[in-house]
Amino acid sequence: MVVEEAADRFIYELLKNGVYYVKDEGEIKKLLEAAVTEDFVINKSWRQERQ
């Protein structure tokens, strides 16, 4: 299927460029809860803590 091939190529390029790629639903949820507020705004305090 063309869509799957495009997605596979896109993921390959992301990984090739050092992107942190996550497939695990639980890990995605943890990252989302840490990085984004309930209003879907970037959690700036979390970003500052990580730098």
C-alpha positions in Angstrom: 0.0 0.0 0.0 1.3 3.4 -1.0 0.4 5.1 2.4 2.3 2.5 4.4 5.4 2.8 2.1 5.3 6.6 2.5 5.0 6.3 6.3 7.8 3.8 6.4 10.1 6.1 4.4 9.1 9.1 6.6 9.9 7.2 9.8 13.2 6.0 8.2 14.2 9.6 7.5 13.2 10.7 11.0 15.4 8.0 12.5 18.3 8.8 10.1 18.2 12.4 11.4 18.3 11.5 15.1 14.7 12.0 16.0 13.5 10.3 19.2 10.8 7.9 17.7 8.3 6.3 20.1 5.8 3.6 19.2 4.8 2.4 22.6 1.4 3.9 23.6 2.3 4.1 27.3 5.5 6.0 26.6 3.8 8.4 24.2 1.1 9.2 26.9 3.8 9.9 29.5 5.7 12.2 27.1 2.5 14.0 26.1 1.4 14.5 29.7 4.9 15.9 30.6 5.3 18.2 27.6 1.7 19.5 27.0 -0.8 21.0 29.4 -4.4 20.0 29.7 -5.2 22.9 27.3 -2.8 21.5 24.7 -0.2 24.2 25.3 3.5 23.5 25.5 4.5 23.0 29.2 7.2 25.7 29.3 8.3 24.9 32.9 9.0 21.3 31.8 11.1 22.5 28.9 13.2 24.8 31.1 13.8 21.9 33.6 15.1 19.7 30.8 17.7 22.2 29.6 
